[in-house]
Amino acid sequence: MISHDQTDLFPSPRREKPEAVPLAERLRPRILSDIVGHDKILGNHQPLRQAIESDTVPSMILWGPPGSGKTSLAHVIAQTTKSAFAPFSAVTSGIPELRSIIKTAKQRSLVSGQPTIVFVDEIHRFNKAQQDAFLPHVERGDITLIGATTQNPSFEIIAPLLSRCLVLVLDALPDAAMRAIIDRALTDQQHGFGRLRVTLTEEAKQALIQYGNGDARSTLTALEFAVTQATPQEPKSWVMDLAQLEHLLMQKTLRYDRQGEEHYNLISAFIKSLRDSDSDAGLYWLARMLEGGEDPKFIARRLVIFASEDIGNANAMALMVATSVFQAVEMVGLPEAQINLAHGTTYLATSPKSNASYVGLLEARHDAKQHGNLPVPLHLRNAVTSLMKAWEYGKGYRYVHDDPDAQQEQSHLPEPLKGKIYYQPQKTDVPKPDRTKHKKHD
């Protein structure tokens, strides 16, 4: 059982050699300035930073992918404020442990006035009844709850608890932050490899950044393995290149720059493969992007666009499938979300194709720009005031449910564009109503 009265948040390891503690743990941030990559919530003058520095931290849910810094942020908050810190894992602990923590927190508050931060890792693993147990204590201020989750809180956290907490989103760490973390690991003489004087070539460092895909813990674990297994060229000083890094990690790092040309080349190949109904190529380019560390939500967004741009009314279900895939990617996250992306990729690739809706929109936008602000025909305007009625707003409008012939005989475009056809369904499209078959001729 966790000792909840422990006051040292960062105790010295009880191992003979500090190096036995994993590198990711040794380099865990201890003060706010150690945290990188989250300026949008922790930058100067940001509300959360001000709350931490003024010791007025509210209960909160930290939502972000693995290795984004949720646990580290909770530790830093506890270290910076005057609160006691009670870590609590939803994987290994339950209601009895929670009751013990709450009891200790109440006693501490009565005796010394010191508040308690209860940090719950993977809070989404608690069921509804377990989450309910937090409610009265968060409500009364017995504890400050900080929950960490990789899952969407809207789906995994009960609404009453969610309404009592501030929800903060921690994005996957950007490349610049990953680079800073790697550089610190290589130069920090107390907690990192500074004494070994190991350096990485720029190519190897970029490959390691891509390998980690925004996950600091994964990146540092890989770096630690590579450094400890490498044979130095000379005692306590050597350079690790890309070939050596890939050999040590037993995995070739695919060339992929999420902000560079390769990013656009691969997504272009992916979309064009789907457009040509080549599901095999679609799966290959999907795999290339996933292996290269592409954001799965970026791929899912492109599927949503593709469903309307290239499939349209040839299969109206395609948009529903693509939207569901995007929601699934948000809910599930990698690695399982790749299954949802493969589902969407093969469904859209094998669907009939039509760009008639998109082409029609482009032509309509061209006319809208060329003709300017053409007035809405009077019979299509709503007469919401008596003055509008006097101006003949709505006069002559024929209600199609009472007058079926109005569908063919009533014009809905401005006079200069009368008779213009934008949407021309293709063979695969659901046909549009024929507005000419009952039209009266002079």
C-alpha positions as CSV (number, residue, x, y, z in Angstrom):
1,M,0.0,0.0,0.0
2,I,1.2,3.5,-0.7
3,S,2.4,5.5,2.2
4,H,0.2,8.6,2.1
5,D,2.1,10.5,4.8
6,Q,5.3,10.6,2.8
7,T,6.4,14.3,2.6
8,D,9.3,13.9,0.2
9,L,7.8,13.9,-3.3
10,F,11.0,12.9,-5.0
11,P,12.8,10.6,-2.6
12,S,16.2,9.3,-3.5
13,P,16.1,5.8,-5.0
14,R,16.9,3.0,-2.6
15,R,19.1,1.4,-5.1
16,E,22.9,1.2,-4.8
17,K,23.4,2.8,-8.2
18,P,21.3,5.8,-9.3
19,E,21.7,4.6,-12.9
20,A,19.4,1.7,-12.0
21,V,16.5,4.1,-12.0
22,P,15.1,4.5,-15.5
23,L,16.3,7.5,-17.4
24,A,12.7,8.8,-17.9
25,E,12.2,8.8,-14.2
26,R,15.5,10.4,-13.4
27,L,14.7,13.2,-15.8
28,R,11.2,13.8,-14.6
29,P,10.5,17.6,-14.3
30,R,10.8,18.9,-10.8
31,I,9.9,22.6,-11.3
32,L,7.7,24.4,-13.8
33,S,10.6,25.6,-15.9
34,D,11.6,22.0,-16.5
35,I,8.3,21.3,-18.3
36,V,8.6,21.8,-22.1
37,G,6.0,21.7,-24.9
38,H,3.0,22.9,-23.1
39,D,3.2,26.7,-23.3
40,K,-0.4,27.1,-24.2
41,I,-1.4,26.0,-20.7
42,L,1.8,26.7,-18.7
43,G,3.3,29.7,-20.4
44,N,3.8,33.0,-18.6
45,H,0.5,34.7,-17.6
46,Q,-1.5,31.5,-18.4
47,P,-4.3,30.9,-15.9
48,L,-3.0,27.5,-14.8
49,R,0.5,28.7,-14.2
50,Q,-0.8,31.6,-12.1
51,A,-3.0,29.2,-10.2
52,I,0.0,26.9,-9.4
53,E,2.3,29.8,-8.4
54,S,-0.5,31.3,-6.2
55,D,-1.3,27.9,-4.7
56,T,-4.9,28.1,-5.8
57,V,-5.0,24.9,-7.9
58,P,-8.5,23.6,-8.7
59,S,-9.5,20.0,-9.2
60,M,-8.7,19.0,-12.8
61,I,-8.6,16.2,-15.4
62,L,-5.4,16.1,-17.5
63,W,-6.2,14.5,-20.8
64,G,-3.4,13.6,-23.2
65,P,-1.6,10.8,-25.0
66,P,1.0,8.6,-23.3
67,G,4.3,10.4,-22.5
68,S,2.8,13.9,-22.8
69,G,3.7,14.8,-19.2
70,K,0.4,14.3,-17.3
71,T,2.1,12.6,-14.3
72,S,5.0,15.0,-14.4
73,L,2.7,18.0,-14.3
74,A,0.9,16.6,-11.3
75,H,4.2,16.1,-9.4
76,V,5.3,19.6,-10.3
77,I,2.1,21.1,-9.0
78,A,2.5,19.2,-5.7
79,Q,6.1,20.2,-5.4
80,T,5.3,23.9,-6.2
81,T,2.3,24.3,-3.9
82,K,2.1,23.6,-0.1
83,S,-0.2,20.6,-0.6
84,A,0.5,17.1,0.5
85,F,0.6,14.7,-2.4
86,A,-1.2,11.3,-2.4
87,P,-0.6,9.3,-5.6
88,F,-3.2,6.8,-6.4
89,S,-3.4,4.3,-9.3
90,A,-6.7,3.3,-10.8
91,V,-5.1,0.1,-12.0
92,T,-3.8,-1.2,-8.6
93,S,-6.0,0.6,-6.1
94,G,-9.7,0.8,-5.3
95,I,-12.3,2.3,-2.9
96,P,-10.7,1.0,0.4
97,E,-7.4,2.8,-0.5
98,L,-9.4,5.9,-1.5
99,R,-11.2,6.0,1.9
100,S,-7.9,5.7,3.7
101,I,-6.5,8.6,1.7
102,I,-9.6,10.8,2.3
103,K,-9.4,10.0,6.1
104,T,-5.8,11.0,6.2
105,A,-6.5,14.2,4.2
106,K,-9.2,15.3,6.5
107,Q,-7.1,14.7,9.6
108,R,-4.2,16.6,8.0
109,S,-6.5,19.5,7.2
110,L,-7.8,19.6,10.8
111,V,-4.5,19.4,12.5
112,S,-2.2,21.5,10.3
113,G,-4.6,23.1,7.7
114,Q,-2.5,21.6,4.9
115,P,-4.6,20.6,1.8
116,T,-4.1,17.3,0.0
117,I,-3.7,16.7,-3.7
118,V,-4.9,13.3,-4.7
119,F,-3.4,12.2,-8.0
120,V,-5.3,9.4,-9.8
121,D,-3.4,7.9,-12.8
122,E,-5.6,6.4,-15.5
123,I,-8.8,7.6,-13.8
124,H,-10.8,6.4,-16.8
125,R,-10.3,2.8,-15.5
126,F,-12.6,3.6,-12.6
127,N,-16.2,2.6,-13.1
128,K,-19.1,4.9,-12.4
129,A,-19.5,3.8,-8.8
130,Q,-15.9,4.3,-8.1
131,Q,-15.9,7.8,-9.7
132,D,-19.0,8.7,-7.7
133,A,-16.9,8.1,-4.5
134,F,-14.9,11.2,-5.3
135,L,-17.8,13.6,-5.7
136,P,-18.6,14.6,-2.1
137,H,-15.0,15.1,-1.2
138,V,-14.2,17.2,-4.2
139,E,-17.4,19.1,-3.6
140,R,-16.5,19.9,0.0
141,G,-12.9,20.6,-0.8
142,D,-11.6,17.7,1.4
143,I,-9.2,17.0,-1.5
144,T,-8.0,18.6,-4.7
145,L,-8.4,15.9,-7.4
146,I,-6.0,15.6,-10.3
147,G,-6.9,12.8,-12.6
148,A,-4.9,11.7,-15.6
149,T,-6.3,9.9,-18.6
150,T,-5.4,9.0,-22.2
151,Q,-9.2,8.7,-23.1
152,N,-11.7,11.4,-24.0
153,P,-13.1,12.6,-20.6
154,S,-16.5,13.3,-22.2
155,F,-16.9,9.5,-22.7
156,E,-14.9,8.1,-19.8
157,I,-15.6,10.5,-16.8
158,I,-19.0,10.8,-15.3
159,A,-20.7,14.1,-15.9
160,P,-21.1,15.2,-12.2
161,L,-17.3,14.7,-11.6
162,L,-16.4,16.3,-14.9
163,S,-18.5,19.4,-14.0
164,R,-16.5,19.8,-10.8
165,C,-13.1,19.7,-12.5
166,L,-11.2,21.8,-15.0
167,V,-10.3,19.7,-18.1
168,L,-6.9,20.4,-19.5
169,V,-5.7,19.0,-22.8
170,L,-2.0,18.1,-23.1
171,D,-1.1,17.5,-26.7
172,A,1.6,15.1,-27.8
173,L,4.9,16.8,-27.4
174,P,6.1,18.8,-30.5
175,D,9.4,18.0,-32.1
176,A,11.1,21.1,-30.5
177,A,10.1,19.9,-27.1
178,M,11.3,16.3,-27.9
179,R,14.6,17.8,-29.1
180,A,15.0,19.7,-25.8
181,I,14.3,16.6,-23.8
182,I,16.9,14.6,-25.7
183,D,19.5,17.3,-25.4
184,R,18.9,17.5,-21.7
185,A,19.3,13.7,-21.4
186,L,22.6,13.8,-23.3
187,T,24.1,16.8,-21.3
188,D,22.7,16.5,-17.8
189,Q,25.6,15.2,-15.7
190,Q,23.6,14.4,-12.6
191,H,20.5,12.6,-14.1
192,G,21.4,12.0,-17.7
193,F,24.4,10.9,-19.8
194,G,26.5,14.1,-19.5
195,R,29.4,12.4,-18.0
196,L,29.6,10.0,-20.9
197,R,29.9,12.8,-23.4
198,V,27.8,11.0,-25.9
199,T,26.4,12.9,-28.9
200,L,23.9,12.0,-31.7
201,T,24.3,13.1,-35.3
202,E,21.5,15.4,-36.4
203,E,20.1,12.6,-38.6
204,A,20.1,10.2,-35.6
205,K,18.5,12.8,-33.3
206,Q,15.7,13.5,-35.8
207,A,15.1,9.7,-36.2
208,L,14.8,9.4,-32.5
209,I,12.3,12.2,-32.4
210,Q,10.2,10.5,-35.0
211,Y,10.5,7.2,-33.2
212,G,9.0,8.7,-30.0
213,N,6.1,10.3,-31.9
214,G,5.6,12.9,-29.1
215,D,6.0,10.4,-26.3
216,A,8.8,11.6,-24.0
217,R,8.9,8.4,-22.0
218,S,9.1,6.2,-25.0
219,T,11.9,8.4,-26.5
220,L,14.0,8.4,-23.3
221,T,13.6,4.6,-22.9
222,A,14.8,4.1,-26.5
223,L,17.7,6.6,-25.9
224,E,18.7,4.9,-22.7
225,F,18.8,1.4,-24.3
226,A,20.8,2.7,-27.3
227,V,23.4,4.5,-25.1
228,T,23.8,1.7,-22.6
229,Q,24.2,-1.0,-25.3
230,A,26.5,1.0,-27.6
231,T,30.2,0.4,-27.7
232,P,32.0,3.7,-27.4
233,Q,34.6,4.6,-30.0
234,E,36.8,5.9,-27.2
235,P,36.3,5.9,-23.4
236,K,33.5,8.2,-22.2
237,S,33.1,10.0,-25.5
238,W,31.5,8.9,-28.8
239,V,29.1,9.9,-31.6
240,M,26.1,7.8,-32.4
241,D,24.9,8.0,-36.1
242,L,21.6,6.9,-37.7
243,A,22.9,3.5,-38.7
244,Q,24.1,2.7,-35.2
245,L,20.9,3.9,-33.7
246,E,18.7,1.8,-36.0
247,H,20.9,-1.2,-35.3
248,L,20.6,-0.8,-31.6
249,L,16.8,-0.2,-31.6
250,M,16.4,-3.2,-34.0
251,Q,14.1,-1.1,-36.1
252,K,14.7,1.0,-39.2
253,T,13.3,4.5,-38.8
254,L,11.3,5.4,-41.8
255,R,12.1,8.8,-43.4
256,Y,9.1,11.0,-42.5
257,D,8.9,14.6,-41.7
258,R,5.5,15.6,-40.4
259,Q,6.1,19.2,-41.4
260,G,8.1,18.6,-44.6
261,E,7.6,17.5,-48.2
262,E,7.3,13.8,-47.3
263,H,4.3,14.5,-45.2
264,Y,2.5,16.0,-48.2
265,N,3.8,13.3,-50.6
266,L,2.4,10.4,-48.5
267,I,-1.0,11.9,-47.9
268,S,-1.3,12.8,-51.6
269,A,-0.4,9.2,-52.5
270,F,-2.9,7.9,-49.9
271,I,-5.8,10.1,-51.2
272,K,-5.1,9.4,-54.9
273,S,-5.1,5.6,-54.2
274,L,-8.5,5.8,-52.5
275,R,-9.8,8.0,-55.4
276,D,-8.8,5.3,-57.8
277,S,-10.4,2.6,-55.6
278,D,-7.0,0.9,-54.9
279,S,-7.6,-0.4,-51.4
280,D,-4.2,-2.2,-51.3
281,A,-2.2,0.9,-52.1
282,G,-4.4,2.9,-49.6
283,L,-3.5,0.5,-46.8
284,Y,0.2,0.6,-47.8
285,W,0.4,4.5,-47.6
286,L,-1.7,4.4,-44.4
287,A,0.9,2.0,-42.9
288,R,3.7,4.3,-44.1
289,M,2.2,7.3,-42.4
290,L,1.5,5.4,-39.2
291,E,5.0,3.9,-39.0
292,G,6.4,7.4,-39.7
293,G,4.6,8.9,-36.7
294,E,1.8,10.8,-38.5
295,D,-0.9,12.1,-36.3
296,P,-3.8,9.6,-36.7
297,K,-6.4,12.5,-36.4
298,F,-4.8,14.2,-39.4
299,I,-5.4,11.0,-41.5
300,A,-9.0,10.7,-40.1
301,R,-9.8,14.3,-41.0
302,R,-8.6,13.7,-44.6
303,L,-10.9,10.6,-44.8
304,V,-13.9,12.8,-43.7
305,I,-13.0,15.3,-46.5
306,F,-12.5,12.5,-49.0
307,A,-15.9,11.0,-48.2
308,S,-17.7,14.2,-49.5
309,E,-15.2,15.4,-52.1
310,D,-14.7,12.1,-54.0
311,I,-17.7,9.9,-53.0
312,G,-20.5,12.2,-52.3
313,N,-24.0,11.0,-53.2
314,A,-22.6,7.9,-54.9
315,N,-22.6,6.5,-51.3
316,A,-24.0,8.8,-48.7
317,M,-23.0,6.4,-46.0
318,A,-19.4,7.1,-46.7
319,L,-19.5,10.4,-44.8
320,M,-21.1,8.7,-41.8
321,V,-18.4,6.0,-41.8
322,A,-15.6,8.5,-42.1
323,T,-17.0,10.7,-39.3
324,S,-17.3,7.6,-37.1
325,V,-13.7,6.7,-37.8
326,F,-12.6,10.1,-36.7
327,Q,-14.6,9.8,-33.5
328,A,-13.2,6.4,-32.9
329,V,-9.6,7.6,-33.4
330,E,-10.3,10.3,-30.8
331,M,-11.8,7.9,-28.3
332,V,-9.4,5.0,-28.7
333,G,-6.1,6.4,-29.7
334,L,-3.1,4.5,-31.0
335,P,-2.2,1.7,-31.3
336,E,-5.8,0.4,-31.6
337,A,-7.0,3.3,-33.7
338,Q,-5.0,2.0,-36.6
339,I,-7.7,-0.7,-36.9
340,N,-10.4,2.0,-37.3
341,L,-8.3,3.8,-39.9
342,A,-7.9,0.6,-41.9
343,H,-11.6,0.1,-41.7
344,G,-12.3,3.6,-43.1
345,T,-9.6,3.3,-45.7
346,T,-10.9,0.1,-47.3
347,Y,-14.5,1.2,-47.1
348,L,-13.9,4.5,-48.8
349,A,-11.6,3.0,-51.4
350,T,-14.2,0.4,-52.4
351,S,-17.1,2.8,-52.5
352,P,-18.4,4.2,-55.8
353,K,-17.1,7.6,-56.6
354,S,-18.7,11.0,-57.5
355,N,-17.4,14.5,-57.2
356,A,-20.6,16.1,-58.6
357,S,-21.4,17.9,-55.4
358,Y,-18.0,19.4,-55.1
359,V,-17.8,20.4,-58.7
360,G,-21.3,22.0,-58.4
361,L,-20.1,24.0,-55.4
362,L,-17.1,25.3,-57.2
363,E,-19.2,26.5,-60.2
364,A,-21.7,28.1,-57.8
365,R,-18.9,29.9,-56.0
366,H,-17.6,31.2,-59.3
367,D,-20.9,32.7,-60.1
368,A,-21.3,34.1,-56.6
369,K,-18.1,36.0,-57.0
370,Q,-18.7,37.0,-60.6
371,H,-22.2,38.3,-60.2
372,G,-21.8,39.8,-56.7
373,N,-24.6,40.2,-54.2
374,L,-27.6,39.2,-56.4
375,P,-30.9,39.9,-54.5
376,V,-32.9,37.0,-53.1
377,P,-36.2,36.8,-55.2
378,L,-39.0,38.4,-53.3
379,H,-41.2,35.2,-53.2
380,L,-38.4,33.4,-51.3
381,R,-38.0,36.0,-48.6
382,N,-39.8,35.6,-45.2
383,A,-42.2,38.4,-44.4
384,V,-41.7,38.6,-40.6
385,T,-43.1,42.1,-40.2
386,S,-46.1,44.0,-41.7
387,L,-43.7,46.4,-43.5
388,M,-42.0,43.4,-45.2
389,K,-45.4,42.2,-46.3
390,A,-46.1,45.7,-47.7
391,W,-42.9,45.3,-49.7
392,E,-44.2,42.0,-51.1
393,Y,-41.8,39.8,-49.3
394,G,-43.0,36.2,-49.8
395,K,-45.6,37.2,-52.3
396,G,-46.4,34.4,-54.8
397,Y,-44.4,31.7,-52.8
398,R,-46.0,28.3,-53.5
399,Y,-45.8,25.8,-50.6
400,V,-44.8,22.5,-52.2
401,H,-46.6,20.3,-49.8
402,D,-49.9,22.0,-50.8
403,D,-48.9,22.6,-54.4
404,P,-46.7,19.7,-55.7
405,D,-46.3,21.4,-59.1
406,A,-44.3,24.2,-57.4
407,Q,-41.3,21.9,-57.3
408,Q,-40.9,22.1,-61.1
409,E,-42.5,25.5,-61.8
410,Q,-41.1,27.7,-59.0
411,S,-37.7,29.4,-59.5
412,H,-35.2,29.5,-56.6
413,L,-32.3,31.3,-58.2
414,P,-31.7,35.0,-58.8
415,E,-33.1,36.2,-62.1
416,P,-29.6,36.4,-63.9
417,L,-28.9,32.8,-63.0
418,K,-32.4,31.4,-63.7
419,G,-32.2,27.9,-65.2
420,K,-28.5,27.5,-64.2
421,I,-27.5,23.9,-63.4
422,Y,-24.7,23.3,-61.0
423,Y,-25.3,19.8,-59.7
424,Q,-25.1,17.2,-62.5
425,P,-25.3,13.8,-60.9
426,Q,-23.0,11.1,-62.3
427,K,-24.1,7.5,-63.0
428,T,-23.2,6.4,-59.5
429,D,-25.1,9.3,-57.8
430,V,-28.6,9.2,-56.4
431,P,-30.6,11.1,-59.1
432,K,-31.9,14.5,-58.3
433,P,-35.6,15.3,-59.0
434,D,-36.4,16.3,-62.6
435,R,-37.6,19.8,-62.3
436,T,-38.4,20.0,-66.0
437,K,-40.7,17.0,-66.6
438,H,-43.9,18.8,-65.4
439,K,-42.8,22.3,-66.5
440,K,-45.6,24.3,-68.3
441,H,-44.6,25.7,-71.6
442,D,-45.9,29.0,-73.0
